[in-house]
Amino acid sequence: MKLRKRFAAGVSVAAIAVSMLVGQAPVSAEPMGGPISAAATCYGGAVSFPTRTMGAASDRYLPSASSYYTTTSRCTDINIKFANPEQGNVQVRVCWLSTGACNSWKTVLMDTGWKVIATDVLNGTRFRVQIYNYRDWDTTFGGQVAF
C-alpha cells in the first residue's frame, strides 16, 4: 500500500515537472471527468431553441416536427432548460427516430434549471423533444437542450 502511494506521488511530481518544461499548466493529480466537469461539458454543448408561443392544449417539437437531434458523447442523458420562469409547467417527452416511440410524459417546471428528460441514452441516437401545453392559456417558451 505504501509503495502505491509513493509511486502515485512520484508520477504526479513527474507530470508537473514535464508540464513546466514544455510551458503548459501543471497537470492535476485529481481524476478527470467527475460529476462537475461532466455536467459543465454536457451543458456547454447545449443547443438553444428560440422563444415560441404555444396555444392552450397544443404541442411543439424540438428541433421541429420533421427533424431530429443526434446524441453525443458529451452527455449520457437528455436535458432541457427553459428560459421563462414565469410560465409554470408543461409536459415534455422524448421521441426516438429508430422506433417511432416516445417515452412517457413528464411534467416539467419551466424555471431556469436543467431537467433530465431521458437517461442513459446511447451516443448517436436520433431523437426530438415534444412539449405539450396542457393548460387553458397560451405559453411562451424558449431555452436549451443538452445531449
Secondary structure, 3 states (H helix, E strand, C coil): CHHHHHHHHHHHHHHHHHHHHCCCCCCCCCCCCCHHHHHHHHHHCCEEEEEEEECCCEEEEECCCCCCEECCCCCCCEEEEECCHHHCEEEEEEEECCCCCECCCEEEECCCCCEEEECCCCCCCEEEEEEEECCCCCEEEEEEEEC
